[in-house]
Amino acid sequence: MATLGLVEYEDASPDVRAVYDDIMATRKTDWINNFWKAIAKDPATLKRTWEDIKQIMSPGALDPLTKELLYVAISVSNQCNYCIASHTVSARNKGMTDAMFKELMSVVGMANETNRLSAGYQIEIDQKFKV
């Protein structure tokens, strides 16, 4: 259960309902997931987070599937089970295949291993890599 509980649509303040309505309209759904319901306990955080997500996850130099794959990779590294689950579904809806997921997990595992080795050995950055 969420630390402070969830804010259901019918119990939401007008400010929270406005964000919920925008989420549903933008995502073409009639459902609000628990992430939004949990952070709605702080309406300012809900609004700011939604506006940021809407802007950052929209198509840009990176296509929506690539953005979802990055979100999954970082969520795995941060061990956020909720984000892993929700963004894996979103990535699948945008075209991620089982083969893509397996390869993504291989890259995540390898990056985490070499990052820790590099940090542990305190390896100096090669001059060629400095911008």
C-alpha positions in Angstrom: 0.0 0.0 0.0 1.2 3.5 -0.8 2.6 5.3 2.3 -0.1 8.0 2.2 -2.7 6.1 0.3 -4.2 6.8 -3.1 -6.4 9.6 -4.3 -9.3 8.1 -6.4 -10.9 10.2 -9.1 -14.2 10.6 -7.2 -12.3 11.8 -4.1 -10.0 14.1 -5.9 -9.9 17.9 -5.6 -10.6 20.0 -8.7 -6.9 20.6 -9.2 -6.1 16.8 -9.0 -9.1 16.0 -11.3 -7.8 18.4 -13.9 -4.4 16.6 -14.0 -6.2 13.2 -14.1 -8.4 14.4 -16.9 -5.3 15.6 -18.9 -3.5 12.2 -18.2 -6.5 10.3 -19.5 -7.0 12.6 -22.6 -3.3 12.5 -23.4 -3.0 8.7 -23.0 -6.4 8.0 -24.6 -7.5 6.0 -21.6 -10.2 6.0 -18.9 -7.9 4.8 -16.1 -5.4 6.5 -13.8 -2.6 4.2 -12.5 -1.5 4.0 -8.9 1.7 6.1 -9.4 -0.4 9.2 -10.2 -3.0 8.4 -7.5 -0.2 8.1 -4.9 1.6 11.3 -5.7 -1.8 13.1 -6.0 -1.5 13.4 -2.2 0.7 16.4 -3.1 -1.2 18.1 -5.9 1.8 20.4 -6.8 4.1 17.4 -7.2 1.4 15.6 -9.3 1.0 18.6 -11.6 4.8 19.2 -12.0 5.6 15.5 -12.5 2.8 15.1 -15.1 3.9 18.2 -17.0 7.5 17.0 -17.0 6.7 13.5 -18.1 4.4 14.7 -20.8 7.1 16.9 -22.2 10.1 14.6 -21.8 8.4 11.4 -23.0 6.8 13.0 -26.1 8.4 12.3 -29.5 11.6 14.3 -30.1 15.1 13.5 -31.2 14.5 10.1 -29.6 11.5 8.1 -30.7 8.9 7.0 -28.0 10.1 3.3 -28.0 13.7 4.3 -27.3 12.6 6.6 -24.5 10.6 3.7 -23.0 13.6 1.3 -23.3 15.8 3.9 -21.5 13.1 4.2 -18.8 13.1 0.5 -18.3 16.9 0.3 -18.2 17.2 3.0 -15.6 14.3 1.6 -13.6 16.0 -1.8 -13.5 19.2 -0.1 -12.3 17.3 1.8 -9.6 15.3 -1.3 -8.7 11.9 0.5 -9.0 9.5 -2.4 -9.5 6.6 -0.1 -10.2 8.4 1.7 -13.0 9.9 -1.5 -14.4 6.4 -3.0 -14.7 4.6 0.1 -16.1 7.3 1.1 -18.6 7.8 -2.5 -19.8 4.1 -2.6 -20.7 4.5 0.8 -22.4 7.6 -0.3 -24.3 5.7 -3.4 -25.4 2.8 -1.3 -26.6 5.3 0.8 -28.6 6.8 -2.3 -30.3 9.4 -3.8 -27.9 9.8 -7.5 -28.6 11.0 -10.3 -26.3 14.4 -10.3 -28.1 14.7 -6.5 -27.6 13.9 -6.9 -23.9 16.5 -9.7 -23.4 19.1 -7.6 -25.2 18.2 -4.6 -23.2 18.7 -6.6 -19.9 22.1 -7.8 -21.2 23.2 -4.2 -21.8 21.8 -3.1 -18.4 23.6 -5.9 -16.6 26.9 -5.3 -18.5 26.8 -1.5 -17.9 26.1 -2.1 -14.2 29.0 -4.5 -13.9 31.5 -2.4 -15.7 30.3 0.8 -13.9 31.0 -0.8 -10.6 34.4 -2.2 -11.7 35.4 1.3 -13.0 34.2 2.9 -9.7 35.9 0.3 -7.5 39.2 0.5 -9.4 38.9 4.3 -9.5 40.0 4.3 -13.1 41.2 7.6 -14.5 39.4 8.8 -17.6 41.5 8.5 -20.8 42.3 11.9 -22.3 40.6 10.8 -25.6 37.3 10.5 -23.7 37.4 13.9 -22.2 35.4 16.4 -24.1 
